[in-house]
Amino acid sequence: MVFLNLISLLFIVGVSPAVGQLTNDVRHSNACKRFKLQSTMSSDLATSHSQLPILFNSANDYIQREAPIAQAGLLANIGPKGSQASGAAPGIVIASPSTSNPNYLYSWTRDAALVFKTIVDHYTSSASKDSSESEFRTLIDDYAYAQSQLQEVENPSGNIATGGLGEPKFNIDMTAFQGSWGRPQRDGPALRVITLITYANWLLDHSNASHAKTLWPTIQLDLDYVADNWNKTGFDLWEEISSSSFWTTATQHRALRQGATLAKDLDQEDSLTQKYSTQADNALCFLQSYWNADASYITSNTGGGRSGIDANSVLASIHTFDPSAGCDATTFQPCSDKALSNLKIYVDSFRGIYAINKGFAQREAVATGRYPEDVYMEGNPWYLTTFAVAEQLYDSLSVWDAQGSLQITLISLPFFQQFSADVQTGDYKSDTEAYEELTSGIRAFADDFITINGRYTPDNGSLAEQYKKDNGEPTSARDLTWSYASAITAFLAYDGVVPLPWGAQGLQIRTNSDGHCMANPGPMSEIVFKIEKNTVFGENVYIAGSIGQLGNWDPAHAVKLDPKDYPYWSMQIEVPASTTFSYKYIIQDENSDSITWENDPNHEVTSSPEGQSSTVSDTWHN
């Protein structure tokens, strides 16, 4: 079995040259400030907390002990050699070895992609490739091959051409899981794309285009699925709500953006690059709609009847982190005003609902869960969500240190006032006392989330899915692979390690005159629609169809034709190029507001290539 060594933990992804490692003295200083703050709790509550098994005096102490355990735990859950992955095919990640209450002995596409993203980042950033590193390469190739095979497995969501790529989980022997489940889940293909593209980019950078091209068929299948389905609803990452999800849209946007670049680098057809770029623009546009401007947080799911406050949004921010994008709010980067406001509201929502959180001041860290209304396993804190809070804060600190300043807006002001009550909106340079006060407080705050998880980590260092809200005892699935992966990425962020850029820098959204986001229709062509139809006074002929330019079948948004050559009605309409769509003609009576559709079947046409024009002459279907 392959094990990461502790040195390689400092490691796993490329470090921006502008972001230096923080010194141990600064770490120690912040740790002292943090524990001084904890001592300000009321005496009875402080005594209550001190009776808990606090094993570590600082985040650094916990990281030094837990890092190798997390690495070993992650690798133990990967087939075929993982000590807890017996029966798993090569490259298959088991979610957990737990087989009852709950049974997680399956392989989720999402979890596997996130776990292997950690491994791929380590391998592709390692300076040397000794014999142990070559075993990582074998693991990665096993993963890539296994995923290509899973794409072909017919399952309850469909086959490779009918939606099967949205199937959330499989048996660990790579057969289809046939039980009832929340399906489809549309984040899995996007996350798999991100992981495999990271590997493909490294191969290209190391003059191995031939191997990178072997990954392309797998990547393209997922990219096409994402491009065709990103705007459709599906189950969220917690597998409970079928709606639109911030997490899913954010990862889909990143996948499409990276896919467009890789398609160009591999000399694929220009139409693919255009397709992925166009849909990336549209996904980014839609991503803006999750922001709740009135409440200043991200509504993580559009359905479900809940508040929308959810770790979904925090996880999306850290997994789409691009250090070159700075504190960009359009892509909800970790240090953006929107992401920070959202983080505060998310964390605060758990202060009063877990017994283990009682008695901590507003500036102190608390254990967090999936969402405040959670009732699964009685609704407890999760290791991975609490690590995610720390990771977002560390990511933010890395960007601020790299750019030498931070900015406070009206949106982010409440977040920053946790660390300096008198702070106001404005720009704060890194050589000012205010910057030092804010960043020191935020670093101590982030460290506290690490130590919170450390407090409830058992002596053997194993990380379950959750720990009980009343006493901190680990519960639910044991040795959750995602918990271990989340520990590793949080520890990296603690050390100032940031991921490589993926294309978020400088992105713009198309806006109309009111400032609202507009979809990018992509390459366009023109069609002149023409039909002969006799009408009476007050009647007009319209066209409605399956694309947005024809109202998506909504008569209220149908296009009125021109009767200048009556009884022929016509109109030249700009439509997406090289696209097949359906349509019908309707008559609207201005006097009675009645609508008459022509009979079936629908008309169907394929538009011309970009920039070209065509004419269709139709006959009314009586």
Order of alpha helices (4+ residues) and beta strands (2+ residues): alpha-alpha-alpha-beta-alpha-alpha-beta-alpha-alpha-beta-beta-alpha-alpha-beta-beta-alpha-alpha-alpha-beta-alpha-beta-alpha-beta-beta-alpha-beta-beta-beta-beta-beta-beta-beta-beta-beta
